[in-house]
């Protein structure tokens, strides 16, 4: 089964149409009669020909009349009753059985269409394709045979189409023989012996491509769209449902109702929810489109579609809840399919993931009893005046209606079940009778993954090595914390076995084993194995709790996987409380929010409300920009602040291909793609690629915001805006412009150095002068002197080795601070491929540390994308000195003033799929309340991650799924900022923007103490002015330590050294006049010596030492240091070299 689905899964196209009435024309088809009986198939190719079914206790779906139309009409009666119930009366199934007399007979044996062994020299892929072709040949032959007659009683394809637009027609083949799915029966899959039986496959449009166009006997017109039928009343046969005569075999009585319901579901557009590639269950007994669900109750009692499937089909409408001001909300959820109130509650987790909460009740009411209606075996072939018998069972005893034998509580002493029903089951009082137990099911839904799979008719497909372990379209949050559904285990016989779910997967429940304590589970919590985290592990802070309802009844079952006793508390309506932790989505907000347009990097600012507004007291408003340059405005909780002036439409997942209208709250139409955005007071400044600088001034319209705009034309701006002391700065390739913030018509311009192409700029004040450092192409540097009103070029640091570091093809970023705390500004320059250096921001351009190369972006050897994300600055380790923070290829760096990476860094961002091309800013902010700032990173996978000053990932409340994960080639950065936007909350908030979504979270443990904030860089660009300047004067004075002649740390890396290039790092307790590095071989001979020069107290580093002449061996490295005191010391380190 797995092999067949593996080569066919991409072809599982989901046909989709919304219908009120579905006409099903069913074709009974048999084969040439085998003589003698082929042992590889069940039966001889004719209906009722299996000797096993004649002698076994197959009292349900009995043998003897399966060739009759009346028999099958009763199965379709069940399907009609099922779909009328699950659709809340919106869908009717009408079936007509063809032909009017004996079944159609094709001119081949079963085995001709389903050979079981490869031919000599035939490859597996060729064998798989051949089997698919043979199967489609059967479909072709069956349809062709049915199309022979000119009588509408015998030819379904010439029956006139209904004139009612709400009536659609579909076709099903019912063929003689048994379903291969149950081969082995009660003896298990290891005893399967009829491999020639058919699988019950739903034929989609793409399957027709398997037909052999060179087959002259069939004259197949190979058409990807379907089968063209001569003289038919429709153009093309595109899909075909297929089901076997029986599922019972090898001593196991199994029903066909589930298969028929499932096939109709596929025709209606319901996707497979099991893994069609691996052939394993994903949703277990809790969804009819999972094979476990449609085979529930031994195939006689298919269960309801899960909450998402019913919502997708339009049969139920979820009620969406957002975090209220109180932090929790309670909803009474009625039984699924009852239509008596709210059946599904939707809880957003991120912009493309959410929970669906539903009440699954086996008995559909508080009676705890299930009525089963059936036509007795004596009447199954009767076309009229047949008896329908109804029996009522306690919910805990329903199994006696369909099981062959009954056993004691230990599963032993089994005897023939004399209370088992006979005939054909046609109705149930509850179509969730087949689920393991009743209770609240909490589903996780991944909208992106569903969008990827639905075009192929699947919701949970095997995603390959990249995303297979953590991405599903729909999954059940298993309340017991044992994630066993969809996993493979071995039973005592060594056979593969699976858990398809139990009452312990629902809430509330009590579980108690023989040797284990009583375990009562009321909630699905934010952490643990069964949790409310997103599929990528993002923290949500959401807890879903269900309590015993009034009038509940107990259902006692067993956990088949664990063997524990499980008690569930069922009710027609169960109160469920959804609560949000204080460090989750902002209470009273509308987040996550679809804002309609894709976000821009550094595209959001928070401002005070304009004077005179009747709303917004104690809050800030947020202006955010889209990549296309559109600015919008909202409150700090995501609400509207003005009338929408236009809308956009976005698609939503539904069988009807629906769209939703998203209102835009624009501050005017776009002036073109956005370069940057800055703000001061009531003004927002946006720089647009082809238009120039725009000033948007906000003002009050009582309870709404209004605005005025002013444009300063610039033909081709490249960097900016940056605000400082009443001026806003921007630059093109020729000049730096300085505009008055109050009037853009007042502008000055300053020529840039010749051939200087600016990439970035930063404020680097020198006393009272507002100097601005600029970095450009080839790492060239320039300095705008505010007191002189001119731009001068600075000398670039010399590169020691052009072979290992190049400035060509890199783009550059710059940020400034007084890194060494001497009262003068330094500029830290960073390249997109790892170039890094620090120089004094004055005429001298004194080099604090020489250019070095770090792993960042494309290194020229690997095809990695450029890393153009900006720099952040903060006192990460609390030593009183600013540190530079930035990201590399799946790495986070923190460098001190000497260019040495802080202890614990660089740290790997993700252990699985690497993150790169971040584009957006890292931030430095204390989010744990320990008085030391953490580094916040926004990944393109939508995760907001935090790392402490030691380089350890913060796991308390992090990572946050602030955006969304979508695996693809286009990069959509997650841009975010931290600010205190609400006086009603004691701690700051973080706002994140990715694609067309906006989210806001409360950072409940974050510190806003002035000393802590002085160490922070909580807003991209160091603030909404985008100065890229960190004011080190606000830091506490560095604690001076006594100078001691010591070598505190010394090592060579990487170890072992490969490629002949080594780096050395060492920490000194006193300034040194000279340092020397030597390598000795095992004989004690010095084979390498390098003078490293003078060194400073603290951490030091020497990069790219050429030791390529050394052979493979283990060497002793010796660091010799002569301190300024005159004392000498040395330290040894063992290092391997691999050539």
ABEGO torsion letter per residue (X at the ends): XAAAAAAAAAABBBBBBBBABBBBBBBBBBBBBBOBBBAABBEAGBBGABAAAAABBBABGBBGAAABAAAAAAAAAAAAAAAAAAAGGABBBBBBBOBABBBBBBABBAAAABBABBBBGBBAAAAAAAAAAAAAAAAAAAAAAAAABABAAABAAABBBBABAABBBBBBBBBBEBBAAABGEAAEAAABABAABBBBBBBBAAAAAABBAABAAAGBBBBAAEBBBBGBABABBABBBBBBABABBGGBBBBAAAAAAAAAAAAAGBBBABBAAAGBBAAEAABAABAAAAABGGGABBBBBBAAAAAAAGABBBBBBBBBAAGBBBBBBBBBGAGAEBABBBBBABAABBBBBBBBBAAGEAAGBBBBBBBBAAAAABABGBBBBBBBBBAAAAAAAABABBBBAAGBGBBBBAABBBEBBABBABAAAABABBEBBBBBBBAAAAAAAAAAGBABBBAEAAAAAABBABBBBBAAGBBABGBBBBBAAGBBBBBAEBAAABOBBBBBBAABBBBBBABBBABEABBABBAAGBBAGBBBBBBBBBGBBBBBBBBAAAGBBBBBBBBABBBBBBBBBABBBBBGBAOBBBAGBBBBBGABBBBBBBBGBABGBGBBBBBBBBAAGBBBBBBAAGBBABBBABBBBBBBBBAAGBBBBBBBBBBEBBAEBBABBBBBEABBBBBBAAAEBBBBBBBBBGABBBBBBBBBBBABBABOBBBBGGBBBBBBAABBBBBBAABAABBBBBBBBBGBBBABBBBBBBEABBBBBBBBBGGBBBBBBAAAGBBBBBBBBBBABAAABBABGBBBBBBBBBAAGAGBBBBBBBBAAGBBBBBBBBAAGBBABBBBBBBBEBAGABBBBBBABBBBBBBAAGAGBBBBBBBBBGBBBBBBAAGBBBBGOBBBABABBBBBGAGBBBBBBBAAGAGBBBBBBBBAAGBBBBBBAAGBBBABGOBBBABBBBBBABBBBBBBBBBBABAABABBBBBBBBEABBBBBBBAABBABAAAAAABBABBGGEAAGAGBBBAAABBBBBBBBBBBBBABBBBOBOBBBGGBBBBBBBBABBBABBBBBBBBAAGBBABBBBAEBBBBEBBBBBGBBAAABBBBBBBBBBBBBBAAGBBBBBBBBBBBBX
